[in-house]
Amino acid sequence: MPVATKSAAVPPAAPGGRVSPSVKSGEGVQPFSRVAERLIADFRGIADESSARMRRRPTREIAGLVEALLVKHQIGRPSAEQTIRDHWPEIVGPANATYAHAAQIDPRGRLAVLVTHAVVRNELFMHRQMIVDRIRALPGCDTVRSLLLRAG
């Protein structure tokens, strides 16, 4: 006499004959572990196409990724460094601006200034507080705390 058993629904096969990497549960989709997928692939005689070092991550919209990169690298947005470079001749004077260039602001709030002439470096050093006050008056440049004068 045949025994009646309940058969579980077999998950649909993905293109190429692979078993779908997820099982539907009552709450949502939960992926198999990598060990379970390898075991199933070996049992069914299907080659495992994923590398051992590959990490599975959920897919994300490309628009969100691009926007995150634009914000991170300040592409298309005004930066404090560019504002300082645009106003540099008014900040230090046109004569000093030809020998000194604002490079970047470090995380501590120091503005690195590359100076090619020793006399100009000394003059900027003597007026550094006035220069910092002028820079902080510019929009978006209130993070600058001090000057770091370098030969360059």
C-alpha positions in Angstrom: 0.0 0.0 0.0 1.5 3.3 -1.0 2.2 5.8 1.7 0.9 9.3 1.2 3.5 12.0 2.0 3.3 15.8 1.8 5.7 17.0 -0.8 7.3 20.5 -0.4 7.1 22.8 -3.3 10.4 22.8 -5.3 11.8 26.3 -5.8 11.9 27.2 -9.5 15.1 26.8 -11.4 16.9 29.9 -12.6 18.1 30.2 -16.2 21.0 27.8 -16.7 19.5 25.1 -14.5 20.6 26.5 -11.1 18.3 26.4 -8.2 17.0 29.8 -7.1 19.1 31.1 -4.2 16.2 31.9 -2.0 13.3 30.3 -0.3 10.0 32.1 0.2 9.0 32.1 3.9 6.0 33.8 5.5 7.9 37.0 6.2 10.0 37.5 3.1 12.8 36.1 1.1 15.7 34.5 2.9 18.8 33.4 1.0 20.5 30.0 1.5 23.9 30.0 3.2 26.9 29.5 0.9 27.5 26.1 2.4 23.9 25.0 1.7 24.2 26.2 -1.9 27.4 24.4 -2.5 25.9 21.2 -1.0 22.8 21.5 -3.3 25.0 22.2 -6.3 27.2 19.2 -5.6 24.1 16.9 -5.0 22.5 18.0 -8.3 25.8 18.0 -10.3 25.8 21.7 -11.1 29.0 23.6 -11.1 29.2 26.4 -8.5 29.8 29.6 -10.4 30.4 31.9 -7.4 33.9 32.4 -6.1 34.8 31.6 -2.5 35.7 35.3 -1.8 32.6 36.8 -3.3 30.2 38.6 -0.9 26.5 38.8 -1.6 25.0 42.2 -1.2 21.5 43.4 -1.8 21.1 45.2 -5.1 20.7 49.0 -4.9 19.5 51.6 -7.3 22.3 53.1 -9.4 20.8 56.6 -9.0 21.3 56.4 -5.2 24.9 55.2 -5.6 25.8 58.0 -8.1 24.2 60.6 -5.7 26.3 59.2 -2.8 29.5 59.5 -4.8 28.6 63.0 -5.9 28.1 64.1 -2.3 31.2 62.3 -1.0 33.5 63.8 -3.6 31.7 67.2 -3.8 31.2 67.0 -7.5 29.0 69.8 -8.8 28.7 71.3 -5.4 30.6 74.4 -4.1 33.5 73.5 -1.9 35.3 75.6 0.7 38.6 75.2 -1.2 37.1 76.4 -4.4 35.5 79.4 -2.7 38.9 80.3 -1.2 40.7 79.9 -4.5 38.1 82.2 -6.2 38.7 84.9 -3.6 42.4 84.4 -3.0 43.7 87.6 -4.5 41.2 89.6 -2.3 42.2 87.7 0.8 46.0 88.0 0.6 46.5 90.7 -2.0 47.3 90.4 -5.6 51.1 90.6 -5.1 51.1 87.7 -2.6 48.6 85.7 -4.5 51.0 85.2 -7.4 53.5 83.4 -5.0 51.0 81.6 -2.7 48.2 79.1 -3.5 45.6 77.7 -1.3 45.8 73.9 -1.6 43.3 72.1 0.7 41.7 72.0 4.1 42.6 69.1 6.3 40.1 67.5 8.8 41.5 69.6 11.6 40.5 72.8 9.8 44.0 73.8 8.7 44.3 75.4 5.3 47.4 74.2 3.5 49.0 77.1 1.6 51.8 76.5 -0.9 54.2 79.4 -0.9 57.1 79.7 -3.5 58.8 82.7 -2.1 60.3 83.0 1.4 59.5 86.7 1.9 55.9 86.1 1.0 55.8 83.1 3.4 57.0 85.4 6.2 54.5 88.1 5.4 51.6 85.5 5.3 52.9 84.1 8.6 52.8 87.6 10.2 49.3 88.2 9.0 47.9 84.7 9.4 45.1 85.6 11.9 43.8 88.4 9.6 43.9 86.0 6.7 42.0 83.3 8.7 39.4 85.9 9.7 38.9 86.9 6.0 38.5 83.3 5.0 36.0 82.6 7.7 33.9 85.5 6.5 33.4 83.7 3.2 30.3 81.5 2.8 30.9 77.9 3.6 34.5 78.5 4.9 33.8 78.7 8.6 35.6 75.3 9.2 39.0 76.9 8.6 40.8 77.3 11.9 44.4 78.1 11.0 47.0 78.3 8.1 49.6 75.7 7.4 52.3 77.4 5.2 54.4 75.1 3.2 57.2 75.6 0.7 56.0 74.7 -2.7 
